[in-house]
Amino acid sequence: MRTYPESFRPLLCHQPPPLIANSMDQLFEIRLSVAGSNKRMAEERVVPFWRDYLLDIEEEAGASKLSGVLAFATGASIVPPIGFSPRPTIDFLHHQSVSPGRCLPMANTCINCLKLPLCDTYTEFKDSMDYALENTQGFGRE
């Protein structure tokens, strides 16, 4: 072990896999309203925005911004070795607006829940997510 410490590192130390858009999407359970309801239709319009957003930030900034999204939703910037308990979820904000035409995502890190705004366009969704992530303190970490 002393001669070849790097050979033993994967056996003795947890090395989380790098965050990618696909793994982030699979990490979150999306909780939709009842099928056929007006709420469900609005939610189904936003789910592709969420997935496109993950792909966009992966292309723009890589794992660093994806870890910011994870930290915003769960308080952890990496996936813990034993996973999350409870599993991270996505809910939707049906009646939330800070100002007319401006909805922001919310998170509850105690229950690992990210609440997405119901935006009409991807640009509006992306701007809302970017604004929230860039203006969050992040538990005192930089």
N, C-alpha and C positions, 0 to 999 in steps of 0.2 A: 504494500500500500504506500509506503514511503517512496519507493522508487518510481512508481507510476500512479500518482494520485489522480490524474485526470481519467484514467481507465476506470476508477471506482466511483467517480463523481455521479454518473447516472444511477448507480445502484444505491447510493447513500444520500443523495440530495435531489429534492424535487425540482425539476426544470419544466415549468409550464410551457405547453406548446404556444407558438406565437398566435396572437388573435388574428383571425381573418373574418371577412364578412359572413361567410357561410357558417362558420362555427358560432359566431355571435347570434345569427338568426336561429340556429338550432338550440342554442342555450335558453332562449326565452320561449315560454309557452304563451301563445296568443289566445286570450280569452274573448271570444266573440259573443254577441247577444244572440237571442233566439233567431233561428233561420226564418227568413221571410219578413222580419220586422224592419222598420225604417232605420232603426239604430244599426242593425246588421249591415244594411246596404252602405251606410256611411262608413262603417268600420272596414268593410271590404274594399272601399276606395282608398283607405289610408294604408292598409297592409303593404301593397306594392310600393308606396312612398317610403315606408320604413326599410324595406329590403333594398330599394334603390339608394337610399341614404347611406346604408351600411357599405354598399359597393362603392359609392362616390367617395366616402371618407377614407376607405381603404386605399383607393387610387391616389387620393390627394396627399394623405399624411401617414398612411400605413397603420401599423399596430398602435402607435402612440395615441391617435385620436379615437380608435376603437376602444382602447383601455379607458379613455376619458368617458365614453358613453357607458361603459360597464361600471365605472366608479360613480357616475351620476345616478345610475339605477340601483346599484347594490352597495356602494361604499367601498368595494374592492376593485383594484385596477387590474388584477389577474384572477383567473379562476383558481380557487383554493384546491389543494391536492385531493380533498375529499368531496369536492363539488360544493354547491350551494344548498343550504337548507333554510328556508324553503326554496324551491326552484324559482328562478326569476320569471316573472310574468309581465305581460303587456295588457293593460286595460286602456280604455278610451275615455276622453273627456267630452261628454255630450253637452254639458251646460256650463262650460267654463270659458270666460273671456276676460282678459286683463283690460283691454280697451277694445272698442269696436273694430272688428276685423283682425284682431291680434290674439291668438291663443298660444299659450306656451305649454310645453310638456311639464309634467310634475313627476316626482319620484318619492317613494317611501322606502328608504334603505333598510328599515326594520323588517319589512316583509318582502324585500327584493322586487318591488313592483314599479314599473315604468308606465306612466299614463300619457298616452299620445294625444295630441290635439287633432281634431277633425278638420283638416284644412281642405280647401277645394282644389288647390293645385300643388304640384310637387315643389315649385319654387317657394311658395308660402310655407310649406312644411319644412323644407330645408332651412330657410331663413329662421324659422321659429326654433328648430332644433339647435342650429348654430348659435343663436343668441343665448339660449338657455345654457348651453354647455360652456360658452365663453365667459358667461357672467356668473358662474357658480364658484364658490370659494373652494370646494373640494376638500373639506375636512382639515383645512390648514396645511395641506400638502401642495407642493408646487412641482 
